[in-house]
Each structure stands twice: as C-alpha cells, then as structure tokens.
Amino acid sequence: MKHRRKITIVASVCLIVFLAASSFVLHRTDQLRPQGTLDEVLFLNSPKVIQRASLGYDGLMACIYWTRAVQYFGNRHHDFAPSFNLLAPLLEITTHLDPHLIVAYEFGSSFLAPKPPHGAGQPERAIQLMEYGIQNNPDNWRLYYDLGFVYYMELKDYKDAAQAFERGSHVPNAHPFLKIFAAQMAQHAGEFQTARMLWTATYQTTQDEQIKQNAVDHLRALRVDEDVTHLQDAVTRFGERTGRLPTSMSELTAAEGLTGVPVDPDGHPYKLTPEGRIELRTPDDFPFATVGFPPGYKPKFHAMP
Amino acid sequence: MNTRIAYIASNTFREAVRDRVLYNLIAFALLLSGAAILVGQISIEIEKLVVINLGLTAVSLFGVVIAIFIGIGLVSKEIDKRTLYTVLSRPVRRWEFIIGKFCGLAGTLVVNAFFMAVGVFAALFYVSHKFVRADALILVALYFIVLEFLIVCSVALLFSSFSSPLLSAVFTFSLFVIGSFAEDLRNFAGMAHGVSRWLATGAAYLVPNFSAFNVITSIAHEQPVAAQLILQNTLYALFYAAMALSGAILIFEHRNLK
C-alpha cells in the first residue's frame, strides 16, 4: 500500500513537472519561429466545400468562421496590419454557411469598407457582402441601410446610396428614416448634416453597445471635422482681410464675432499654430476625425470602425 | 410491450450505463459551459446562436457516435461472450432479441439526449438570462435528433447482425456520411441518364436521408418548422428504422450460430 502511494505521488509530480516543461519549451520555440506564416492561409476557401464537409452542421461552422473573421480582423487591426486579405473570404464563407447570420453582414461591412487603418479598405467587397445578405434576407431593412451607408461614407456614391435607402424604404416595417435619407441624398449629399443624421440613426436604431459607441465616436469626429473646417475658413478669411495670420485664437474669434474660445467635444480649446493651422489638443481622442491633426501625426491606437 | 423485449431492453440500457456511456455528459457539460463563457469574449453577438448550434450539434454527434459504437457490438459482443446462447436457450425468439436490443439502445440515447437538452437550456438561460417563446423550437430540433438516433441505431444493428464490429462501424459511419449528402445524391441522379439514373435514384432512396432532420441552423434563427415536416420526418424515421430492423431480424433469423 505504501509502495503504491509512493508511485502515485511520484507519477503525479512527474506529470505536472513534465507538462510544465513541455509547455515552457513550446513557448520558447514559438518565440524562435517567425510569426504569422499560418495567419494568411485559408486552407479551405471554397464555401461550398466547407458546407459539404460540415455534414449538415453548417450553423455551428458559420459561428466558428464568424469568430475566426472577428479574431482575424481584431488581430490585424491591433497590429496595424496594412492588409486584410483573408477578411472577405472568411466573411463570404460565414455567410454562405449561414445566410441568415445578420450580424456577419452588419459588422462584416463595417470591417471591410473603411479605409485602413480603420478597416480593410474594400468597399466593393462590402457591397457584394451586403447584396448577398439582401438577396437572402430581403425583409431586413437594416441591410439596405448598411448598404446605403457604405455607398455614402466610403464611396461617396450618393446616387447608389439614395437607391439603397429607397429600396429599403419599401421593405415592410422599415424605419421611416430610410425615406428621408433617400431624399436627403439627392439634395444635401456630402454635407456634415447628412452624415450626422446617418450616424445618429445608427446610434438610435441599434441595440449593440459596440455599434452605439462607434456611432458616438463618429459623431464626435464629425463635430471636430465641422469645427476645424469652419475655423480654418475663418483663418483664410482673416488672412484675406488683413494680409497676415491671426496671432491667437482670441484674435480670430474676435474678428469672426464668436463668443468664447471654440472647444472640441471634450471641452479642450482648439489650437491655432503660428502657421495658421487649426489643430486638436488631444488628437488621440478623435480617431475618426479627418482634419485637425499636426503634420506627420500617427495615431497611437486604433478604434474599431 | 412484450415482457421479454422489455427485459432485454432494460439489460441493454443497464449495460450501456455500466460501460460508462453517460460519462460523455461530463464532456458535453464542459464543452457547452466553456463555449458559453468563451464565445462572449472572442466573438460578436453570437452567444445565443453558438449555444444553440453547438449544443444541438453536440447532442446529435455525441448521440450518433454512441449509437454507432454501442450498436455495432450489440449482437457480435453477445456472440463473442457466448451470452447470446444463454439468452436464446430460454424462451426468447431471435426477433425479440433484436427488438429488445434496439429499444435498449434507443432508450439510452433518449436519456442521454434528455440530460444534454437540460444542459442546452441551462446554457441558454445563462447567456440570455430569460427564455422566449421561440426557444421552444429547440425541442423540435431535439425531437428530430432523436429520430436520427433511431435510424442510426437500426442501421448499426443491421450491420452488427452479420458483420464484425469494426466493419459494422465503418459501414454505419459511412452510411451516416452518405445520408448527410443524400440530397446531392438525388441531384446527381437527376442529371444521369438511362440505367445509371435508375441506379442512382435507387441508391438515393436506399440510404437514409438525414438532411431533412437537420433544422438546427433555422431554429437558431427562430424560424418555425412546418407541422407537415414534423409528421413526415416522424413517419420516415419510423419506416426506415422498421425497414432496417426487419433486415436485421431477417439476417439474424437465418444466421447459423453454431
């Protein structure tokens, strides 16, 4: 009995020690090898083959591929990767396996469409994905909205955006704002107000906290874009009037008849540089803003698109 | 039910429990609870979908594997251990033995599926914090999975009645895979001409068609299942299982056990 107990203890200790040792060696080996050779390979890239191989359990397979797509995008995004070659195939496989997985279309298009570093910079693939989604879920008005959104925001194709919103407005139980957007595209496309309406609608109609936060970030960035554009115009006007640049923000605001110093959405005053540029004091807080950054500025982190 | 069949069935069930078949429930519970917690962290908005898809797929696959690996040994093991001779020396007919074995295995799988279903609903409650009316549809998917088990059990028993356990496992698993592609087989038959068309059509109807039983994906999206499909799947499973059991009885009745 005593002998048996001794063997049990020794074997248990050996098991733990050797498991730890093998894990340690594997960890060291991983550090030696160049990373990422497997990342960019999709061994099975035919949705039909994968569907057949899933033996009818395609719903579970779709969830697995969707998780892979999210992980792939998240990792590449986090690593500041310049390309997202596998994202579109992963999303296509996911939606082919489960054509009713709405979340894959909604998030997928927002991963694919924006320009790097915020997305894959493939708005055409995003449009293909959305059209496939609409084909399989014609009664889901959000897909038409997202399609119009990609046309509007990424391609500045206001005609097709209007058409997508118009198509969506005919879907039963579609949100009434689709009709308004369709009309807005014809008259006020490209204006800050229209973009603000779209992001506000996104914020109001989604239940997802990440999409809500994303909409808030874009609305904040829109306000910065609008403020900086207006202030920059004011600097130009000041220069034309006086033949010199304003020396301070208070001189500029006084000349423009503005009350107080203009501030960004966080309450920080905008900065006027000696060269006459309007800049943000905390540019990292506005990852989606397109103006107001110092020359050569590189963002410290990426926000989700 | 015939008392002798009931005895054989209950013994088969007890034997399966003694063989620690229900231990798979532990693996299932770990898989499901792990997935429910992990997916929320590594994916977006599919927690409920994963619990339903993974839960029902696991119920189906675990059950099919158990059906195959127990079903293939139901007859041959009794012959190898020579316990069959003891059974058949009593007033038990060969067909009663086959039916009893089938009922015992089917019962084991139903009990197994029941506990897994409880696990699926528990995991669902964990991720959703409530049940909605559409969740009742999961019961339909579970019912279809049980019907699938009946077919696989009967097929395993059919092969077990004349073949070795290894070959029976290969045959049954192959038939399960082919049955998952039955729709394709029928499409191929539609494209063929002449005799090959007849042969392909015959093969398509001969192999079990599992594709109609798989409603997991649509149920995960809360799409209802037509009552007509429930009725027809029930009839199909009963007819097919009865056909395979008849074949097993036919072979076993004429098998020389000396």
Interface residues (C-beta under 8 A of the other chain):
Chain A: R52 L55 G56 Y57 D58 G59 L60 A62 C63 W66 T67 V70 Q71 D98 H100 L101 V103 F107 D208 Q210
Chain B: V39 I42 S43 I44 E45 I46 L49 V50 I52 N53 L54 T57 S60 L61 V177 S180 F181 D184 F210 S211 N214 I216 T217 S218 A220 H221 Q223
